[in-house]
């Protein structure tokens, strides 16, 4: 689905961004991009999304066709003057061809289509953003720390929502996160970045079936391995 070869994106100071990254992602995979602050995780996502074209190297997105790339940010970025339904449909050219209620149901907002963003909790607003990203039937869904601003309980609920979406739609997802536990819970593989500019320090496959037990001892062992790669005690 996606192949990155010797990709680099650095800025004027020569430190920020990432350097010499190579990896491939298969269709239907959920892959986590994990690393400490400043290692270029969000920059990589911007490059993959096409928002930043100033990179070197090769990035090939296969079988894209007419299907766009979906993007979910840390903040929902909803337009306050539009209803939930209108926010989800924003950007859809032929709105009559889309059953918006299907997407409201998918993200657990069946009864909130006519509400405005001011009426929503943080978790509900992010559910709206997820539906808006999915309605275009993206080939790849890119998520930039999508739950970092939410409380722990809401974060776990939305992590489970992503698992349900992946199971129903087999959506290919790339998730940037600081949260090791989140990456271990959601992802099939984790790419570990480190340094400034960020380089690929390690790769980790998670074989355990989903949904996973958050307290699983095997996941705890993998967490210890990630911390070791990142040189964090």
Backbone as JSON, one array per atom type, in Angstrom:
{
  "sequence": "XXXXXXXXXXXXXXXXXXXXXXXXXXXXXXXXXXXXXXXXXXXXXXXXXXXXXXXXXXXXXXXXXXXXXXXXXXXXXXXXXXXXXXXXXXXXXXXXXXXXXXXXXXXXXXXXXXXXXXXXXXXXXXXXXXXXXXXXXXXXXXXXXXXXXXXXXXXXXXXXXXXXXXXXXXXXXXXXXXXXXXXXXXXXXXXXXXXXXXXXXXXXXXXXXXXXXXXXXXXXXXXXXXXXXXXXX",
  "N": [[0.82, -1.2, 0.0], [1.89, 1.29, 0.84], [5.06, 2.68, 0.32], [8.16, 3.71, 1.47], [11.24, 5.08, 0.75], [14.44, 5.83, 1.69], [13.78, 8.4, 2.65], [13.91, 11.82, 3.54], [13.45, 14.73, 5.53], [14.46, 17.68, 6.43], [15.11, 20.77, 8.17], [16.06, 24.28, 8.3], [17.89, 24.4, 10.47], [18.99, 21.92, 10.39], [18.44, 19.94, 12.18], [15.75, 19.37, 13.12], [12.95, 17.33, 12.01], [13.2, 14.4, 9.9], [15.36, 11.66, 8.83], [16.63, 9.65, 6.22], [14.67, 7.52, 6.13], [13.21, 4.34, 5.66], [10.62, 2.18, 4.86], [7.81, -0.09, 4.62], [4.26, -0.4, 4.22], [1.52, -2.51, 4.55], [-1.62, -3.12, 2.89], [-4.51, -2.61, 4.87], [-3.19, -2.77, 7.28], [-2.46, -1.57, 10.62], [-0.3, 0.75, 11.65], [2.0, 2.01, 13.94], [3.7, 5.08, 14.64], [6.2, 5.85, 16.63], [7.91, 7.68, 19.17], [10.22, 9.93, 20.85], [9.71, 13.44, 21.72], [10.26, 15.77, 19.08], [11.46, 14.15, 17.17], [10.53, 14.01, 14.61], [8.06, 12.82, 13.99], [5.42, 13.92, 13.51], [6.09, 15.53, 11.37], [6.76, 13.6, 9.47], [4.21, 12.49, 9.06], [2.92, 14.67, 7.87], [4.34, 14.83, 5.49], [3.68, 12.35, 4.32], [0.98, 12.78, 3.95], [0.91, 14.62, 1.96], [0.89, 17.28, 2.55], [3.28, 18.48, 2.96], [5.68, 19.01, 0.76], [8.39, 19.22, 0.6], [10.46, 17.22, 0.7], [13.13, 14.75, 0.5], [13.96, 11.78, -1.37], [11.97, 8.76, -1.95], [8.49, 8.25, -2.05], [5.9, 6.1, -2.36], [2.59, 5.57, -3.01], [0.51, 3.05, -3.45], [-2.17, 1.87, -5.58], [-4.0, 3.95, -5.19], [-5.85, 5.42, -6.76], [-8.96, 6.99, -7.09], [-9.31, 7.42, -4.47], [-8.91, 9.3, -1.55], [-6.38, 10.51, 0.8], [-6.93, 10.25, 4.2], [-7.01, 12.42, 7.07], [-6.5, 12.9, 10.5], [-6.32, 15.12, 13.13], [-4.73, 16.36, 16.21], [-6.55, 18.11, 17.42], [-10.09, 18.42, 16.95], [-10.95, 20.3, 15.03], [-13.4, 21.37, 14.06], [-15.99, 23.17, 12.35], [-17.6, 25.76, 13.88], [-20.05, 26.9, 13.15], [-21.41, 25.03, 11.73], [-23.5, 22.11, 11.77], [-23.08, 18.86, 13.35], [-23.59, 16.89, 11.41], [-23.26, 18.43, 9.08], [-20.6, 19.16, 9.33], [-19.36, 16.68, 9.02], [-20.0, 16.14, 6.39], [-18.67, 18.11, 5.09], [-16.74, 19.13, 2.4], [-17.41, 16.97, 0.84], [-18.32, 16.36, -2.42], [-20.62, 15.46, -3.85], [-23.12, 15.47, -2.03], [-25.62, 14.26, -1.78], [-25.24, 11.68, -2.53], [-24.22, 10.3, -0.45], [-24.7, 8.49, 2.52], [-25.01, 9.97, 5.31], [-25.88, 9.27, 7.8], [-25.06, 6.68, 8.18], [-22.37, 7.02, 8.82], [-22.53, 8.52, 11.13], [-23.7, 6.59, 12.78], [-21.6, 4.75, 12.76], [-19.58, 5.96, 14.27], [-20.76, 6.26, 16.7], [-22.56, 8.39, 17.11], [-25.29, 8.6, 16.6], [-27.61, 10.03, 17.32], [-26.91, 12.67, 17.22], [-26.63, 14.26, 14.97], [-27.73, 16.77, 14.3], [-26.76, 18.52, 16.13], [-24.62, 21.19, 17.32], [-21.05, 21.96, 17.34], [-20.49, 23.21, 19.84], [-22.12, 21.93, 21.6], [-20.99, 19.52, 22.11], [-18.97, 17.04, 23.79], [-15.38, 16.69, 24.32], [-14.59, 14.15, 23.41], [-16.76, 13.44, 21.78], [-16.57, 15.39, 19.82], [-14.18, 14.62, 18.62], [-14.95, 12.15, 17.63], [-16.67, 13.04, 15.64], [-14.8, 14.22, 13.95], [-13.42, 11.94, 13.14], [-15.41, 10.59, 11.68], [-15.74, 12.46, 9.62], [-13.27, 12.24, 8.34], [-13.45, 9.63, 7.41], [-15.56, 9.56, 5.61], [-14.9, 10.1, 3.01], [-13.96, 7.71, 2.09], [-11.13, 6.93, 2.46], [-7.94, 5.77, 1.23], [-5.81, 5.46, 2.91], [-5.64, 6.17, 6.34], [-4.45, 8.74, 8.23], [-3.31, 9.51, 11.43], [-2.66, 11.93, 13.77], [-1.52, 11.9, 16.78], [-4.23, 11.53, 17.9], [-5.77, 11.34, 20.23], [-4.58, 12.61, 22.32], [-5.36, 14.87, 23.75], [-7.44, 14.12, 25.33], [-9.24, 12.8, 28.22], [-8.28, 9.92, 30.21], [-10.22, 7.82, 30.25], [-12.0, 8.45, 28.15], [-10.18, 8.38, 26.08], [-9.54, 5.62, 25.97], [-12.03, 4.62, 25.16], [-12.22, 5.68, 22.57], [-10.03, 4.54, 21.37], [-10.93, 1.9, 21.27], [-13.02, 2.33, 19.5], [-11.6, 2.87, 17.12], [-10.51, 0.33, 16.69], [-12.86, -1.09, 16.13], [-13.69, 0.18, 13.77], [-11.55, -0.49, 12.09], [-11.88, -3.23, 11.97], [-14.39, -3.45, 10.71], [-14.07, -2.05, 8.28], [-11.53, -2.5, 7.34], [-9.57, -0.53, 7.16], [-6.54, 1.02, 6.25], [-4.26, 2.24, 8.54], [-2.16, 4.78, 9.88], [-0.65, 5.72, 12.74], [0.49, 8.33, 14.64], [1.98, 8.66, 17.76], [2.71, 9.5, 21.2], [2.24, 7.75, 23.13], [3.03, 4.78, 24.43], [1.57, 2.58, 25.37], [-0.85, 2.93, 24.02], [-0.03, 2.55, 21.36], [0.77, -0.14, 21.47], [-1.65, -1.33, 22.0], [-3.26, -0.79, 19.78], [-1.88, -1.27, 17.35], [-0.53, -3.18, 14.57], [2.1, -3.22, 13.85], [4.98, -1.41, 15.02], [6.88, 1.44, 14.37], [9.85, 2.75, 15.48], [11.1, 5.84, 16.16], [14.0, 7.89, 16.66], [16.24, 10.42, 17.97], [17.53, 13.55, 16.58], [17.88, 14.97, 13.54], [15.06, 12.68, 13.24], [15.6, 9.17, 13.11], [15.09, 5.8, 11.97], [14.98, 3.73, 14.57], [14.16, 1.26, 15.39], [11.99, -1.61, 14.85], [8.89, -3.16, 15.55], [6.82, -5.95, 15.82], [3.48, -6.78, 16.7], [1.94, -9.51, 17.72], [-0.25, -10.43, 19.1], [-3.74, -11.16, 19.26], [-6.47, -8.97, 18.43], [-9.39, -7.63, 20.1], [-6.99, -6.53, 22.51], [-5.75, -7.51, 25.73], [-5.23, -5.02, 27.98], [-3.55, -5.26, 30.11], [-1.82, -7.3, 29.5], [0.94, -9.48, 29.89], [2.78, -9.98, 27.88], [2.59, -7.7, 26.29], [3.56, -5.88, 28.12], [6.21, -6.68, 28.23], [7.02, -6.05, 25.64], [6.73, -3.3, 25.79], [8.79, -2.66, 27.55], [10.92, -3.28, 25.93], [10.68, -1.34, 23.91], [11.13, 0.98, 25.42], [13.76, 0.52, 26.05], [14.97, 0.69, 23.52], [14.56, 3.39, 23.04], [16.14, 4.41, 24.97], [15.16, 5.0, 27.53], [14.7, 4.92, 30.93]],
  "CA": [[0.0, 0.0, 0.0], [2.74, 2.47, 0.96], [6.49, 2.35, 0.39], [9.02, 4.87, 1.71], [12.64, 4.69, 0.55], [15.47, 6.85, 1.91], [13.11, 9.69, 2.72], [14.44, 12.78, 4.51], [12.89, 16.08, 5.55], [15.1, 18.47, 7.46], [14.85, 22.2, 8.05], [17.25, 25.14, 8.22], [18.88, 24.1, 11.5], [19.55, 20.6, 10.13], [18.15, 19.02, 13.28], [14.36, 18.94, 13.14], [12.52, 16.5, 10.89], [13.64, 13.01, 9.91], [16.41, 11.41, 7.85], [16.91, 8.3, 5.7], [13.67, 6.54, 6.57], [12.73, 3.37, 4.67], [9.71, 1.18, 5.41], [6.64, -0.38, 3.78], [3.04, -0.68, 4.96], [0.61, -3.33, 3.75], [-3.04, -2.73, 2.94], [-5.25, -3.13, 6.02], [-2.38, -2.72, 8.5], [-2.41, -0.41, 11.5], [1.11, 0.93, 11.99], [2.27, 3.13, 14.84], [4.96, 5.82, 14.58], [6.42, 6.13, 18.05], [9.21, 8.25, 19.46], [10.24, 11.07, 21.75], [9.42, 14.74, 21.1], [11.28, 16.35, 18.22], [12.12, 13.18, 16.28], [10.0, 14.11, 13.26], [6.87, 11.98, 13.77], [4.36, 14.69, 12.86], [6.63, 15.95, 10.07], [6.6, 12.44, 8.58], [2.81, 12.37, 8.69], [2.62, 15.75, 6.93], [4.92, 14.45, 4.21], [2.88, 11.26, 3.78], [-0.34, 13.29, 3.58], [1.03, 15.54, 0.84], [0.85, 18.65, 3.03], [4.66, 18.99, 2.94], [6.32, 18.41, -0.42], [9.81, 19.55, 0.58], [11.26, 16.09, 1.2], [13.97, 14.03, -0.44], [13.7, 10.35, -1.35], [10.81, 8.27, -2.7], [7.3, 7.79, -1.34], [4.98, 5.55, -3.36], [1.31, 5.12, -2.48], [-0.04, 2.21, -4.52], [-3.62, 1.6, -5.67], [-4.75, 5.07, -4.63], [-7.0, 5.7, -7.61], [-9.71, 8.19, -6.72], [-9.49, 7.45, -3.01], [-8.0, 10.27, -0.96], [-5.75, 10.2, 2.08], [-7.66, 10.88, 5.31], [-6.13, 12.96, 8.11], [-7.12, 13.28, 11.77], [-5.35, 15.87, 13.91], [-4.91, 16.33, 17.66], [-7.8, 18.81, 17.7], [-11.11, 18.05, 15.96], [-11.0, 21.32, 13.97], [-14.75, 21.47, 13.53], [-16.47, 24.53, 12.09], [-18.64, 25.93, 14.9], [-21.34, 27.32, 12.59], [-22.01, 23.89, 11.05], [-23.91, 21.0, 12.62], [-22.24, 17.66, 13.27], [-23.83, 16.3, 10.09], [-22.68, 19.3, 8.06], [-19.14, 19.05, 9.46], [-18.95, 15.4, 8.45], [-20.18, 16.21, 4.94], [-17.88, 19.2, 4.52], [-15.75, 18.66, 1.44], [-18.0, 15.96, -0.04], [-18.84, 17.07, -3.58], [-22.0, 15.04, -4.12], [-23.61, 15.14, -0.69], [-26.8, 13.42, -1.87], [-24.83, 10.3, -2.81], [-23.62, 9.74, 0.76], [-25.59, 8.29, 3.66], [-24.26, 10.48, 6.45], [-26.33, 8.57, 9.02], [-24.19, 5.5, 8.31], [-21.13, 7.42, 9.48], [-22.92, 8.88, 12.49], [-23.85, 5.33, 13.49], [-20.29, 4.1, 12.86], [-18.76, 6.57, 15.33], [-21.53, 6.35, 17.93], [-23.22, 9.7, 17.24], [-26.53, 8.43, 15.84], [-28.64, 11.01, 17.69], [-26.3, 14.0, 17.38], [-26.37, 14.84, 13.66], [-28.16, 18.16, 14.19], [-26.13, 19.31, 17.18], [-23.48, 22.02, 16.94], [-19.85, 21.6, 18.11], [-20.52, 23.73, 21.22], [-22.91, 21.0, 22.41], [-20.29, 18.24, 22.17], [-17.78, 16.83, 24.62], [-14.15, 16.53, 23.53], [-14.61, 12.85, 22.75], [-17.76, 13.47, 20.71], [-16.02, 16.21, 18.75], [-13.19, 13.83, 17.89], [-15.71, 11.16, 16.87], [-17.12, 13.74, 14.45], [-13.63, 14.36, 13.07], [-13.14, 10.62, 12.57], [-16.42, 10.35, 10.65], [-15.44, 13.35, 8.49], [-12.12, 11.67, 7.63], [-13.8, 8.35, 6.8], [-16.65, 9.64, 4.64], [-14.32, 10.1, 1.67], [-13.43, 6.36, 1.81], [-9.7, 7.08, 2.2], [-7.11, 4.57, 1.07], [-5.0, 5.43, 4.13], [-6.05, 7.14, 7.35], [-3.31, 9.21, 9.02], [-3.78, 10.06, 12.7], [-1.57, 12.62, 14.45], [-1.83, 11.96, 18.21], [-5.63, 11.94, 17.86], [-6.45, 11.29, 21.52], [-3.68, 13.13, 23.35], [-5.99, 15.93, 24.54], [-8.62, 13.57, 26.0], [-9.01, 12.11, 29.48], [-7.87, 8.52, 30.03], [-11.36, 6.95, 29.97], [-12.46, 8.76, 26.8], [-9.13, 7.89, 25.18], [-9.71, 4.18, 25.8], [-13.24, 4.41, 24.37], [-11.96, 6.0, 21.16], [-9.13, 3.5, 20.87], [-11.78, 0.77, 20.92], [-13.75, 2.71, 18.29], [-10.71, 2.66, 15.98], [-10.44, -1.11, 16.44], [-14.11, -1.49, 15.49], [-13.65, 0.69, 12.4], [-10.58, -1.28, 11.35], [-12.47, -4.56, 11.75], [-15.51, -3.33, 9.78], [-13.71, -1.47, 6.99], [-10.15, -2.88, 6.98], [-8.88, 0.71, 6.79], [-5.12, 1.12, 6.56], [-4.07, 3.37, 9.44], [-0.84, 5.13, 10.4], [-0.94, 6.5, 13.94], [1.6, 8.93, 15.38], [1.61, 8.76, 19.16], [3.73, 9.45, 22.26], [1.72, 6.81, 24.12], [3.47, 3.42, 24.11], [0.46, 1.65, 25.63], [-1.79, 3.09, 22.93], [0.54, 1.9, 20.17], [0.74, -1.59, 21.67], [-3.04, -1.78, 22.0], [-3.92, -0.58, 18.49], [-1.1, -1.44, 16.12], [0.04, -4.46, 14.14], [3.54, -2.99, 13.91], [5.39, -0.1, 15.52], [8.16, 1.97, 13.92], [10.37, 3.57, 16.57], [12.02, 6.88, 15.72], [14.78, 8.52, 17.72], [17.25, 11.37, 17.55], [17.14, 14.78, 15.87], [16.6, 14.51, 12.99], [14.66, 11.33, 13.6], [15.96, 8.01, 12.29], [14.39, 4.58, 12.37], [15.81, 3.03, 15.55], [13.71, -0.11, 15.6], [10.67, -2.03, 14.4], [8.33, -4.16, 16.47], [5.53, -6.53, 15.44], [2.66, -7.22, 17.82], [1.22, -10.66, 17.16], [-1.44, -10.74, 19.9], [-5.01, -10.89, 18.6], [-7.25, -7.83, 18.92], [-8.9, -6.63, 21.04], [-5.98, -7.05, 23.42], [-5.82, -7.23, 27.17], [-4.3, -3.91, 28.24], [-2.6, -5.68, 31.14], [-1.13, -8.51, 29.05], [2.37, -9.49, 30.24], [3.55, -9.91, 26.64], [2.63, -6.29, 25.91], [4.47, -5.22, 29.06], [7.58, -7.01, 27.82], [7.29, -5.25, 24.44], [6.9, -1.91, 26.24], [10.15, -2.56, 28.1], [11.84, -3.31, 24.78], [10.59, -0.02, 23.27], [11.82, 1.93, 26.3], [15.2, 0.27, 25.9], [15.39, 1.26, 22.22], [14.53, 4.84, 23.18], [17.08, 4.76, 26.05], [14.39, 5.57, 28.62], [14.67, 3.97, 32.05]],
  "C": [[0.86, 1.26, 0.0], [4.19, 2.04, 1.09], [7.28, 3.65, 0.48], [10.47, 4.41, 1.58], [13.54, 5.91, 0.7], [14.89, 8.26, 1.95], [13.71, 10.55, 3.84], [13.67, 14.09, 4.4], [13.52, 16.81, 6.72], [14.9, 19.96, 7.15], [16.16, 22.98, 8.2], [18.31, 24.81, 9.26], [19.51, 22.72, 11.32], [19.23, 19.56, 11.18], [16.73, 18.48, 13.23], [14.03, 18.12, 11.91], [13.01, 15.07, 11.03], [14.62, 12.78, 8.77], [16.51, 9.93, 7.52], [15.95, 7.24, 6.22], [13.27, 5.64, 5.4], [11.84, 2.35, 5.39], [8.57, 0.98, 4.42], [5.48, -0.74, 4.67], [2.08, -1.41, 4.05], [-0.83, -2.83, 3.9], [-3.73, -3.4, 4.12], [-4.47, -3.12, 7.32], [-2.69, -1.47, 9.31], [-0.98, -0.32, 12.02], [1.28, 2.16, 12.86], [3.63, 3.75, 14.57], [5.2, 6.37, 15.97], [7.8, 6.74, 18.25], [9.09, 9.44, 20.38], [9.96, 12.37, 20.98], [10.59, 15.2, 20.24], [11.95, 15.41, 17.26], [11.47, 13.12, 14.89], [8.75, 13.31, 12.96], [5.78, 12.74, 13.0], [4.81, 15.21, 11.5], [6.48, 14.83, 9.06], [5.16, 12.31, 8.13], [2.4, 13.46, 7.69], [3.16, 15.43, 5.54], [4.07, 13.36, 3.55], [1.52, 11.74, 3.29], [-0.3, 14.17, 2.34], [0.99, 17.0, 1.25], [2.23, 19.3, 3.01], [5.39, 18.27, 1.81], [7.83, 18.62, -0.44], [10.71, 18.46, 1.11], [12.15, 15.54, 0.11], [13.69, 12.54, -0.3], [12.44, 10.0, -2.12], [9.71, 7.81, -1.76], [6.29, 7.37, -2.39], [3.74, 5.04, -2.63], [0.6, 4.37, -3.59], [-1.56, 2.13, -4.44], [-4.46, 2.71, -5.07], [-6.01, 5.36, -5.44], [-7.64, 7.03, -7.24], [-9.85, 8.35, -5.22], [-8.46, 8.38, -2.38], [-7.24, 9.7, 0.23], [-6.52, 10.95, 3.15], [-6.69, 11.31, 6.4], [-6.95, 13.34, 9.34], [-6.05, 13.91, 12.64], [-5.61, 15.73, 15.4], [-6.21, 17.0, 18.07], [-8.81, 18.46, 16.61], [-11.21, 19.02, 14.78], [-12.35, 21.35, 13.26], [-15.12, 22.93, 13.31], [-17.68, 24.79, 12.96], [-20.0, 26.32, 14.36], [-22.05, 26.2, 11.83], [-22.44, 22.84, 12.07], [-22.93, 19.84, 12.49], [-22.36, 17.03, 11.88], [-23.15, 17.11, 8.99], [-21.15, 19.28, 8.12], [-18.64, 17.76, 8.83], [-19.0, 15.46, 6.92], [-19.33, 17.28, 4.28], [-16.79, 18.63, 3.6], [-16.25, 17.56, 0.52], [-18.68, 16.68, -1.2], [-20.31, 16.74, -3.83], [-22.61, 14.54, -2.81], [-24.82, 14.21, -0.72], [-26.45, 11.95, -2.09], [-24.31, 9.58, -1.57], [-24.68, 9.63, 1.85], [-24.84, 8.7, 4.93], [-24.65, 9.77, 7.75], [-25.49, 7.31, 9.26], [-22.92, 5.84, 9.09], [-21.39, 7.9, 10.91], [-23.06, 7.62, 13.35], [-22.49, 4.68, 13.75], [-19.48, 4.65, 14.02], [-19.55, 6.8, 16.62], [-22.19, 7.69, 18.18], [-24.58, 9.7, 16.54], [-27.54, 9.55, 16.09], [-28.12, 12.45, 17.7], [-26.04, 14.72, 16.06], [-26.71, 16.31, 13.56], [-27.64, 19.04, 15.31], [-24.98, 20.14, 16.61], [-22.28, 21.66, 17.81], [-19.86, 22.08, 19.56], [-21.28, 22.79, 22.16], [-22.18, 19.68, 22.67], [-19.2, 18.22, 23.22], [-16.56, 16.7, 23.72], [-14.13, 15.22, 22.77], [-15.59, 12.81, 21.6], [-17.26, 14.3, 19.53], [-15.0, 15.42, 17.93], [-13.84, 12.69, 17.12], [-16.22, 11.78, 15.56], [-15.98, 13.88, 13.44], [-13.27, 13.03, 12.41], [-14.13, 10.31, 11.44], [-16.14, 11.21, 9.42], [-14.27, 12.8, 7.67], [-12.5, 10.41, 6.87], [-14.79, 8.48, 5.65], [-16.15, 9.68, 3.19], [-13.75, 8.76, 1.25], [-11.94, 6.42, 1.52], [-8.98, 5.75, 2.05], [-6.25, 4.37, 2.31], [-5.52, 6.51, 5.07], [-4.84, 7.47, 8.23], [-3.83, 9.9, 10.28], [-2.6, 10.63, 13.48], [-1.94, 12.84, 15.91], [-3.3, 12.32, 18.45], [-6.31, 12.02, 19.21], [-5.65, 11.92, 22.65], [-4.32, 14.18, 24.25], [-7.17, 15.42, 25.38], [-8.25, 12.91, 27.33], [-8.83, 10.62, 29.22], [-9.04, 7.63, 29.63], [-11.88, 7.18, 28.55], [-11.46, 8.26, 25.76], [-9.29, 6.39, 24.92], [-10.95, 3.86, 24.97], [-12.97, 4.64, 22.88], [-10.92, 5.05, 20.56], [-9.94, 2.27, 20.46], [-12.61, 1.07, 19.67], [-12.88, 2.5, 17.06], [-10.58, 1.18, 15.65], [-11.7, -1.61, 15.73], [-14.13, -1.05, 14.02], [-12.71, -0.15, 11.54], [-11.15, -2.66, 11.02], [-13.57, -4.51, 10.69], [-15.04, -2.97, 8.38], [-12.31, -1.84, 6.5], [-9.35, -1.65, 6.5], [-7.41, 0.65, 7.17], [-4.9, 2.38, 7.39], [-2.6, 3.53, 9.82], [-1.06, 6.11, 11.54], [0.35, 7.0, 14.57], [1.16, 9.1, 16.82], [2.86, 8.83, 20.04], [3.44, 8.3, 23.22], [2.08, 5.38, 23.72], [2.34, 2.42, 24.29], [-0.58, 1.72, 24.52], [-1.3, 2.37, 21.67], [0.47, 0.38, 20.3], [-0.69, -2.13, 21.61], [-3.65, -1.77, 20.59], [-3.2, -1.19, 17.29], [-0.69, -2.88, 15.86], [1.56, -4.4, 14.18], [3.8, -1.59, 14.43], [6.76, 0.23, 14.94], [8.64, 2.95, 14.97], [11.4, 4.55, 16.02], [12.77, 7.46, 16.91], [15.8, 9.48, 17.14], [16.64, 12.6, 16.9], [18.18, 15.09, 14.82], [16.33, 13.04, 13.28], [15.12, 10.29, 12.59], [15.22, 6.79, 12.82], [15.31, 3.76, 13.27], [15.39, 1.59, 15.75], [12.32, -0.35, 15.04], [10.18, -3.14, 15.31], [6.99, -4.64, 15.93], [4.8, -6.98, 16.68], [1.71, -8.29, 17.31], [-0.09, -10.94, 17.89], [-2.72, -10.32, 19.17], [-5.7, -9.69, 19.24], [-8.71, -8.26, 19.14], [-7.99, -7.26, 22.09], [-6.29, -6.7, 24.87], [-4.77, -6.17, 27.49], [-3.24, -4.28, 29.29], [-1.78, -6.91, 30.77], [0.38, -8.42, 29.33], [3.25, -9.42, 29.0], [3.67, -8.47, 26.15], [3.57, -5.51, 26.84], [5.92, -5.47, 28.68], [7.97, -6.21, 26.57], [7.48, -3.77, 24.8], [8.31, -1.7, 26.78], [11.18, -2.53, 26.97], [11.86, -1.95, 24.07], [11.33, 1.02, 24.11], [13.33, 1.77, 26.2], [15.73, 0.86, 24.59], [15.49, 2.77, 22.31], [15.47, 5.35, 24.29], [16.37, 5.5, 27.19], [14.3, 4.53, 29.72], [13.27, 3.97, 32.68]]
}
